[in-house]
Amino acid sequence: MSYVLVVVTLLIAAAGLFKDIIPKNYRRLFVLLYLFMLVIISVFQTLVICREHTQARYSKDTGILKSPTKSRDDHPILALCESRLVYSGPDGTPMFKLGDDPVVLKMKDGAALLSMVIRDKSGIVRVMIRDNVWFAPKSEGVLDRNFDDNTLEVLGPKNEIALQVQIHGAEVRLAGTMYTKEGVGPISFGPLLTECNGRGGTIFQYPSAEFPVKQRITQ
């Protein structure tokens, strides 16, 4: 589509070279139409570029969770709906482990950082998060995933919600179902973030390629 718009733009620009052969009575109208077409094609080009940029972003297997706010808290908080577990241990020390996989929380620049591995029932990694940088490739264990700046949601192969994680200040809001490396589980964290707000269901619309904009949940 972008190539077509470039060709059309060049044709319109070339048409401007022939304005002098237009009868004087029609030149004013020609110029107005010419400028109008340039504006229209520029708007279409901008829309196409924005769409391609959005599609490229949501086709990636990796991203980073960034809190929209800064917190004055000294310690990160694991929030499971209304339950909040404050971690005051040394940075880099696991808050707890899922089998052999540590769950690490720490604070940096007024925001919580999460590191953890989420596996399916075969012990295969679904999602890997390290200091809020996430990696969630589509695979047999991941049907789809959607995200925005501070929230990530992953769907399992049966369209079930495998993971919801949201960073908000010192809070790491977490829900989902995980397994250990040996396939022990399920280990569930919950309820879902949307259930905490009385809505239920997924945070995002799917498939992610068609619905990259999040349905905002109540903070």
C-alpha positions as CSV (number, residue, x, y, z in Angstrom):
1,M,0.0,0.0,0.0
2,S,2.8,2.5,0.9
3,Y,4.4,1.9,-2.6
4,V,1.1,2.7,-4.3
5,L,0.8,6.0,-2.3
6,V,4.3,7.0,-3.3
7,V,3.5,6.4,-7.0
8,V,0.2,8.4,-6.7
9,T,2.1,11.2,-4.9
10,L,4.7,11.4,-7.7
11,L,1.9,11.5,-10.4
12,I,0.2,14.3,-8.6
13,A,3.4,16.2,-8.2
14,A,4.2,15.7,-11.9
15,A,0.7,17.1,-12.8
16,G,1.8,20.3,-11.2
17,L,4.3,20.8,-13.9
18,F,1.6,21.2,-16.5
19,K,-0.4,23.9,-14.7
20,D,0.7,26.5,-17.3
21,I,-1.1,24.7,-20.1
22,I,-4.4,25.0,-18.2
23,P,-6.6,27.8,-19.4
24,K,-6.3,30.9,-17.1
25,N,-10.0,30.6,-16.2
26,Y,-9.4,27.2,-14.7
27,R,-6.0,27.6,-13.1
28,R,-7.3,28.7,-9.8
29,L,-9.6,25.7,-9.6
30,F,-6.8,23.5,-10.7
31,V,-4.5,24.8,-8.0
32,L,-7.1,24.3,-5.3
33,L,-7.8,20.7,-6.5
34,Y,-4.1,20.1,-6.7
35,L,-3.5,21.2,-3.1
36,F,-6.5,19.2,-1.9
37,M,-5.2,16.0,-3.5
38,L,-1.8,16.6,-1.9
39,V,-3.4,17.0,1.5
40,I,-5.5,13.9,1.1
41,I,-2.6,11.7,-0.1
42,S,-0.4,13.0,2.8
43,V,-3.1,12.0,5.3
44,F,-3.4,8.5,3.8
45,Q,0.4,8.1,3.9
46,T,0.4,9.1,7.6
47,L,-2.3,6.6,8.4
48,V,-0.6,3.8,6.5
49,I,2.8,4.5,8.2
50,C,1.1,4.5,11.6
51,R,-0.7,1.2,10.9
52,E,2.5,-0.5,9.7
53,H,4.3,0.8,12.8
54,T,1.6,-0.7,15.1
55,Q,1.6,-4.0,13.3
56,A,5.4,-4.2,13.4
57,R,5.3,-3.5,17.2
58,Y,2.7,-6.2,17.9
59,S,4.4,-8.8,15.8
60,K,7.5,-8.7,18.0
61,D,8.1,-11.4,20.6
62,T,9.6,-9.1,23.2
63,G,8.8,-5.8,25.0
64,I,9.3,-4.0,28.2
65,L,6.8,-3.2,31.0
66,K,7.0,0.4,32.2
67,S,5.1,1.8,35.1
68,P,3.0,4.9,34.3
69,T,3.7,6.3,37.8
70,K,6.6,6.6,40.2
71,S,6.3,5.3,43.7
72,R,7.9,6.5,46.9
73,D,7.9,3.0,48.4
74,D,11.2,1.5,49.2
75,H,10.1,-2.1,48.7
76,P,8.3,-3.8,45.8
77,I,4.8,-5.3,46.4
78,L,3.4,-8.5,44.9
79,A,-0.3,-7.7,44.5
80,L,-2.7,-10.7,44.1
81,C,-6.0,-8.7,43.8
82,E,-6.6,-7.4,47.4
83,S,-3.7,-9.3,48.9
84,R,-0.3,-7.5,48.9
85,L,3.0,-9.1,49.8
86,V,5.7,-6.5,50.5
87,Y,9.2,-7.8,49.8
88,S,11.9,-6.3,51.9
89,G,14.8,-8.7,51.2
90,P,18.0,-7.9,49.4
91,D,17.9,-7.0,45.7
92,G,18.5,-10.0,43.6
93,T,17.4,-12.5,46.2
94,P,14.3,-14.5,45.1
95,M,11.0,-13.6,46.8
96,F,10.1,-17.3,46.4
97,K,10.6,-20.1,43.8
98,L,8.4,-22.0,41.4
99,G,10.3,-25.2,41.5
100,D,13.8,-24.2,40.5
101,D,12.7,-20.9,38.9
102,P,13.1,-17.9,41.1
103,V,10.6,-15.0,41.3
104,V,12.6,-11.8,41.9
105,L,11.2,-8.4,42.7
106,K,13.2,-5.2,43.2
107,M,12.8,-1.4,43.0
108,K,14.5,0.9,40.6
109,D,13.7,4.6,39.9
110,G,10.4,4.4,41.7
111,A,9.0,1.4,39.9
112,A,9.0,-2.4,40.6
113,L,11.0,-4.7,38.4
114,L,9.9,-8.4,38.0
115,S,12.0,-11.4,36.9
116,M,10.4,-14.8,36.5
117,V,9.8,-17.7,34.1
118,I,6.4,-19.0,33.3
119,R,6.2,-22.6,32.0
120,D,3.5,-24.8,30.5
121,K,2.6,-28.3,31.9
122,S,5.4,-29.8,29.8
123,G,7.9,-27.6,31.6
124,I,8.5,-25.6,28.4
125,V,9.0,-21.9,28.8
126,R,5.9,-19.8,27.8
127,V,7.1,-16.5,29.0
128,M,10.4,-15.2,30.3
129,I,10.6,-11.8,32.2
130,R,13.8,-10.3,33.4
131,D,13.7,-6.8,35.0
132,N,10.4,-6.2,33.2
133,V,11.8,-7.1,29.8
134,W,9.5,-9.9,28.5
135,F,9.9,-12.5,25.9
136,A,6.7,-14.4,24.8
137,P,7.0,-16.0,21.4
138,K,3.9,-17.6,19.8
139,S,4.4,-21.3,20.1
140,E,2.5,-24.5,21.1
141,G,2.2,-23.1,24.6
142,V,1.2,-19.6,23.6
143,L,-1.8,-19.1,21.4
144,D,-1.6,-15.3,21.5
145,R,-0.4,-12.4,23.7
146,N,-1.3,-8.8,23.9
147,F,0.2,-5.9,25.7
148,D,0.6,-2.2,26.3
149,D,3.2,-0.1,28.0
150,N,2.7,-1.5,31.5
151,T,0.6,-4.7,31.0
152,L,1.2,-8.1,29.5
153,E,-1.4,-10.8,28.9
154,V,-0.7,-14.3,27.5
155,L,-3.2,-16.9,26.3
156,G,-2.5,-20.6,26.4
157,P,-3.3,-23.1,23.6
158,K,-6.9,-23.6,24.8
159,N,-7.5,-19.9,24.8
160,E,-7.2,-19.9,28.6
161,I,-5.5,-17.0,30.4
162,A,-2.1,-18.2,31.2
163,L,-0.7,-14.9,32.5
164,Q,-1.6,-11.4,33.4
165,V,1.0,-9.0,34.8
166,Q,0.8,-5.3,35.3
167,I,3.4,-2.9,36.7
168,H,2.0,0.0,38.6
169,G,4.5,2.0,40.8
170,A,5.8,-0.4,43.4
171,E,3.1,-3.0,42.7
172,V,3.5,-6.0,40.5
173,R,0.0,-7.2,39.8
174,L,0.1,-10.8,38.9
175,A,-2.4,-13.6,37.9
176,G,-2.2,-16.8,36.0
177,T,-1.3,-20.5,36.0
178,M,2.2,-21.8,35.9
179,Y,4.1,-25.1,36.2
180,T,7.5,-26.1,37.4
181,K,10.3,-27.3,35.1
182,E,9.3,-30.9,36.0
183,G,5.7,-30.1,35.0
184,V,4.4,-30.0,38.6
185,G,1.3,-27.9,38.9
186,P,-0.8,-26.1,38.2
187,I,0.4,-23.3,40.4
188,S,-2.2,-20.6,40.2
189,F,-2.0,-16.9,41.1
190,G,-5.2,-15.0,41.2
191,P,-7.9,-14.0,40.9
192,L,-7.5,-12.5,37.4
193,L,-6.8,-8.8,37.3
194,T,-10.1,-8.2,35.5
195,E,-11.9,-10.1,38.2
196,C,-10.5,-7.8,40.8
197,N,-12.3,-5.0,39.0
198,G,-15.6,-7.0,38.7
199,R,-15.4,-7.5,34.9
200,G,-13.7,-10.8,34.3
201,G,-12.4,-12.1,31.1
202,T,-9.3,-10.9,29.2
203,I,-7.8,-7.5,29.6
204,F,-7.3,-7.2,25.8
205,Q,-9.2,-8.0,22.7
206,Y,-7.9,-10.7,20.3
207,P,-6.4,-11.6,18.0
208,S,-3.7,-9.1,19.0
209,A,-2.8,-8.3,15.4
210,E,-6.3,-6.9,14.8
211,F,-6.9,-5.4,18.3
212,P,-3.6,-3.8,19.5
213,V,-5.4,-1.3,21.8
214,K,-6.1,-2.4,25.3
215,Q,-9.5,-2.3,27.0
216,R,-8.4,-0.2,30.0
217,I,-9.1,-1.9,33.3
218,T,-9.8,0.2,36.4
219,Q,-6.6,1.1,38.2
